[in-house]
Amino acid sequence: MRYIIIGAGAVGGAIGGRLAGAGHEVVLVARGAHHEALRDGGLRLRVPDGSYTYRVPAVDGPAGLGELRPDDVLVLAVKTQDTEAALRTWGPAPVTGGGTAAERLPLFCAQNGVEGQRLALRVFQHVYGVCVWLPATHLRPGEVSAEGAPLTGILHLGRYPHGTDETARVVAAGLEKTRFLEAPVVADVSRWQYAKLLTNLNNTVMALSGPDDGTEAAAELRRRVRAEGEAVLDAAGIAYVGVEEQQAVRGHKVDLVPLDGAPRGGGSTWQSLARATGSVEADHLNGEIALLGRLHGVPTPFNTLLQTLANTFAREHREAGSMPVAELARLAGEAVASASVQEP
C-alpha cells in the first residue's frame, strides 16, 4: 500500500513520518510554504527518540501524482473546516484501471470531532473513522514535533459509521509496523471519537487562555465545559467511552516528553491561532455540542461562548493564550446567567 497523507500538519506529518520510517511508501500533501519546505527539504520529525528527516514525495494536490493507484490509502488529516475542499479535490481523482478515488479507494479520516467522516461519506464510498490520540505540534514549515512516548500515538480504526473489515485490519497492521503507533480495530469507532470530542472541548480554553495554570478557576472552567458536553451527548443518546475505559487502554503509553527546541505550547486550536491561519476548528468541537444542545433542548452557554470567542480570535488574528483565565471565567458566568434568564 501507498499512504497518501492529505494534510501533513501535526497529526498527518507525525503519522506520515512514522510510516516512512518503517519503510512504507508515503506521499505528503500540503499547501503553501509547508508544501514548499516538504518538497525541497523533506519532513523533519522531532520525537523523543531523536530527530529525523524523511525525503518523501510532497504534492499540493492529486495532479502532482497523475493517476492514483488501486492500492493507495488516503489518510485525511486536514482540519474539519477544510474537509469539503479536500473532498472536492481528491474525490474525482482518477485511479488506474478506471473509476475515481471516491469510488474505489479507502479514506481514513484522522481528524478531531465527528463531522469530517460524515461529510466524507457523502462523497466517498469507503470511509473509515480514526480516533486520534496523538499529541503533536506543527508551527514551522517542514517541521512537526510529536511528544508522545513510548508510543507516538494510539489510533482506533473502524469503518464509518460502524463495523470492521480487512482493509481496516491491513492498515492497522501497517501502522503498528512502525512500532510507535498502536492501532486497535474496533466496530464502534464513533464511540471512541465522541469520547475524544469531550476531551477536545477544552482545546479552546487552552487556545484562549493558555495551558492550565493550576488555579481552581481554570480547573472549574474545564470541568463545567466537559460536563455540559456530557449532558448533551446523554440527552442525544450518543454513546461514548468513559474516562476509566480510556485510561485502561492508554495507561502511560503516550506520555508527553519535553523536546529540546520544540516546546509544546498547546493543542490543535492553539496552534492554528499561533500560526495565524485565520480559522479554527471550534465550530466542529464546541460547535458540535452547541448544535446537539439546540437539537435536544439542552442549554450550552459554555461551549457556545468558547466557539464564538475562538472564531473571533482567529478572525482578528489575536494572540493565542492572551485572554486571562479570570476574564474567560467572568464571561462564562455571564453566559450562564444569560442562558438561565432566557430559559422558558
C-alpha positions in Angstrom: 0.0 0.0 0.0 1.0 3.6 -0.6 -0.2 6.0 2.1 -1.2 9.5 0.8 -1.4 11.9 3.8 -3.8 14.6 2.9 -2.9 17.4 5.3 0.6 16.7 6.5 0.4 19.0 9.5 0.9 18.0 13.1 -1.1 14.7 13.1 -0.7 13.9 9.4 3.0 14.7 9.5 3.6 12.5 12.6 1.7 9.6 11.0 3.4 10.0 7.7 6.9 10.3 9.2 6.4 7.2 11.3 5.1 5.3 8.3 8.1 6.4 6.2 10.5 5.5 9.0 9.1 1.9 8.9 9.7 1.6 5.2 6.2 2.3 3.9 5.7 4.3 0.7 4.3 7.7 1.7 3.2 10.8 -0.1 2.7 14.0 1.9 0.1 16.6 0.8 0.3 20.2 2.0 -0.1 23.7 0.8 1.9 26.9 0.6 5.1 27.3 2.5 4.7 24.0 4.2 4.4 22.2 0.8 7.5 24.0 -0.5 9.5 23.1 2.6 8.5 19.4 2.4 9.2 19.3 -1.3 12.6 20.9 -1.1 14.0 19.7 2.2 11.8 16.8 3.3 9.8 16.4 6.5 11.7 17.0 9.8 10.1 15.0 12.5 11.2 15.6 16.1 10.3 12.8 18.6 11.6 11.7 22.0 13.8 9.1 20.3 15.5 11.6 18.0 15.1 14.0 15.1 14.6 12.5 11.6 14.3 13.9 8.1 12.2 12.0 5.6 12.6 12.9 2.0 9.4 11.5 0.6 7.3 12.9 -2.3 5.3 16.0 -1.4 2.5 17.4 -3.6 -0.2 20.0 -3.2 -2.9 18.0 -4.9 -3.6 14.9 -7.0 -2.3 16.4 -10.2 1.2 16.0 -8.8 0.8 12.2 -8.8 -1.0 11.6 -12.0 -3.4 8.6 -11.8 -3.8 7.2 -8.3 -3.0 3.5 -7.7 -5.6 0.9 -6.8 -3.6 0.1 -3.6 -3.5 3.7 -2.4 -4.8 4.5 1.1 -5.9 8.1 1.6 -5.5 9.5 5.1 -7.5 12.7 5.5 -5.8 14.8 8.3 -6.9 18.3 7.4 -8.8 20.4 9.9 -12.5 19.7 9.7 -13.3 23.1 8.3 -11.1 22.2 5.3 -12.7 18.8 4.7 -15.1 19.8 2.0 -12.4 21.4 -0.1 -10.2 18.3 0.2 -13.1 16.0 -0.8 -13.8 18.1 -3.9 -10.1 17.9 -4.8 -9.4 14.3 -4.2 -12.8 12.6 -4.8 -12.8 12.9 -8.6 -9.1 11.9 -8.9 -8.8 9.1 -11.5 -7.5 5.7 -10.4 -5.5 3.4 -12.7 -7.8 0.8 -14.3 -10.9 3.1 -14.2 -13.1 4.9 -11.7 -12.3 7.6 -9.2 -10.8 7.8 -5.7 -14.3 8.4 -4.3 -15.5 5.2 -5.9 -12.5 2.9 -5.3 -10.1 4.0 -2.6 -10.4 3.8 1.2 -10.5 7.2 3.0 -9.3 7.2 6.7 -10.5 10.4 8.5 -7.8 11.1 11.1 -9.4 14.2 12.4 -10.8 15.8 15.6 -14.5 15.9 16.1 -17.1 13.7 14.3 -18.2 15.8 11.3 -15.4 15.1 8.9 -16.2 11.5 8.2 -19.9 12.3 7.8 -19.0 14.8 5.1 -16.7 12.3 3.6 -19.5 9.6 3.4 -21.4 12.0 1.1 -18.6 11.7 -1.4 -16.5 8.5 -0.8 -18.0 5.0 -0.8 -15.4 3.5 1.6 -14.9 5.7 4.7 -13.1 4.8 7.9 -13.1 6.7 11.2 -9.9 7.2 13.2 -9.9 8.3 16.8 -6.7 10.2 17.1 -4.8 10.2 20.4 -1.5 11.7 19.2 -0.1 14.8 20.7 1.8 16.7 18.0 2.8 20.2 17.1 3.3 22.0 13.8 4.3 25.6 13.9 7.0 26.0 11.2 7.0 24.9 7.5 8.6 21.5 7.0 8.7 20.6 10.7 6.5 18.5 13.0 7.1 17.5 16.6 5.4 14.5 18.3 5.9 14.5 22.0 4.4 11.1 23.0 6.4 8.3 24.4 6.9 5.4 24.4 4.3 5.5 21.6 3.8 8.4 19.3 0.1 7.8 19.3 -2.9 5.5 19.6 -5.3 5.4 16.6 -8.5 3.5 16.9 -9.8 2.5 13.5 -13.1 1.3 12.1 -15.4 1.5 9.2 -17.8 4.5 9.4 -20.5 4.5 10.7 -19.7 1.1 12.2 -18.1 -2.2 11.6 -14.7 -3.5 10.6 -13.2 -5.2 7.6 -10.0 -6.5 6.1 -8.9 -3.1 4.9 -9.0 -1.7 8.4 -7.0 -4.6 9.7 -4.3 -4.3 7.0 -3.9 -0.6 7.5 -3.8 -1.1 11.3 -1.0 -3.7 10.8 0.9 -1.2 8.7 0.6 1.5 11.4 1.7 -0.9 14.1 4.7 -2.0 11.9 6.2 1.4 12.8 6.5 0.3 16.5 5.4 3.8 17.5 1.7 3.7 16.7 -0.9 1.4 18.2 -4.0 0.9 16.0 -6.8 -1.1 17.6 -9.5 -2.0 15.1 -13.0 -1.5 16.7 -16.5 -1.9 15.4 -17.7 1.2 17.4 -15.1 3.8 16.3 -17.6 6.6 16.8 -17.9 5.8 20.5 -14.2 6.5 20.8 -14.4 9.6 18.8 -17.2 11.1 20.9 -15.1 10.5 24.0 -12.2 12.3 22.3 -14.6 15.1 21.4 -15.3 15.7 25.1 -11.5 16.0 25.7 -11.1 18.4 22.7 -13.7 20.8 24.1 -11.0 22.2 26.3 -8.7 22.8 23.3 -10.5 26.1 23.0 -9.9 27.0 26.7 -6.2 26.4 26.1 -6.2 28.4 22.9 -7.8 31.4 24.5 -6.1 31.4 27.9 -3.0 29.2 27.6 -2.1 25.9 29.3 -3.7 25.0 32.6 -2.3 27.4 35.2 -3.2 25.1 38.1 -5.8 27.6 39.5 -9.2 26.5 40.8 -10.8 28.9 38.4 -9.2 27.1 35.4 -10.0 23.7 36.7 -13.6 24.6 37.4 -14.0 26.1 33.9 -12.7 22.9 32.3 -14.9 20.7 34.4 -18.0 22.7 33.5 -17.2 22.7 29.8 -16.9 18.9 29.8 -19.9 18.4 32.0 -22.0 20.4 29.6 -20.7 18.2 26.7 -21.6 15.0 28.6 -25.1 16.3 29.4 -25.7 17.0 25.7 -24.4 13.6 24.5 -26.5 11.8 27.2 -29.6 13.8 26.1 -28.9 12.9 22.4 -28.5 9.2 23.3 -24.9 9.2 21.9 -22.6 6.6 23.4 -19.1 7.5 24.4 -16.2 5.7 26.1 -15.8 6.6 29.7 -12.7 8.1 31.3 -11.8 4.8 33.1 -12.0 2.7 29.9 -9.9 5.2 28.0 -7.3 5.2 30.7 -7.2 1.4 30.8 -6.3 1.4 27.1 -3.9 4.3 27.2 -2.2 3.9 30.5 1.2 5.5 30.2 1.7 4.6 26.5 1.6 8.1 25.2 3.1 10.3 27.9 4.3 13.8 27.0 8.1 14.2 26.9 9.5 17.8 26.5 11.6 18.1 23.3 14.6 20.4 23.1 14.0 23.3 20.8 10.4 22.3 20.2 8.2 23.4 23.2 4.6 22.3 23.2 2.5 25.4 23.6 -0.9 23.9 23.2 -3.3 21.7 21.2 -4.6 22.0 17.7 -6.7 25.1 18.2 -3.9 26.9 20.0 -1.6 26.0 17.1 -4.0 27.4 14.5 -4.1 30.7 16.4 -0.3 30.7 16.8 0.2 30.2 13.0 -2.5 32.9 12.4 -4.3 30.7 9.9 -7.4 32.7 10.1 -9.6 29.7 11.0 -10.0 27.2 13.9 -12.0 24.0 14.3 -14.1 25.3 17.2 -17.3 25.1 15.0 -16.8 21.3 14.9 -15.7 20.8 18.6 -17.6 23.2 20.9 -19.9 23.9 18.0 -20.9 20.2 17.7 -22.0 20.4 21.4 -23.9 23.6 20.7 -25.6 22.0 17.7 -26.7 18.9 19.6 -27.8 21.0 22.5 -30.1 23.0 20.3 -31.4 19.8 18.7 -32.2 18.2 22.1 -33.1 21.1 24.2 -30.0 21.3 26.4 -28.5 24.8 27.1 -24.8 25.1 26.1 -23.7 28.5 27.2 -20.1 27.4 28.0 -19.4 25.8 24.6 -21.3 28.4 22.7 -19.2 31.1 24.3 -15.9 29.2 23.6 -16.9 28.7 19.9 -17.7 32.4 19.5 -14.5 33.6 21.2 -12.3 31.2 19.3 -13.7 32.3 16.0 -13.2 35.9 17.0 -9.6 35.3 17.9 -9.0 33.6 14.6 -10.7 36.3 12.5 -8.9 39.1 14.3 -5.6 37.3 14.5 -5.4 37.7 18.2 -2.5 36.1 20.1 -3.1 32.5 21.3 -3.5 32.3 25.1 -3.9 36.1 25.5 -7.2 36.1 27.5 -6.6 35.8 31.2 -8.4 32.8 32.8 -10.2 35.2 35.2 -11.7 37.1 32.2 -12.8 34.0 30.5 -14.4 32.7 33.7 -16.2 36.1 34.1 -17.5 35.9 30.5 -18.6 32.2 31.2 -20.5 33.3 34.3 -22.3 36.0 32.3 -23.2 33.5 29.6 -24.6 31.0 32.1 -26.7 33.8 33.7 -28.0 35.0 30.4 -28.9 31.4 29.4 -30.8 31.0 32.7 -32.8 34.1 32.0 -33.7 33.0 28.5 -35.0 29.5 29.6 -38.8 29.2 29.3 
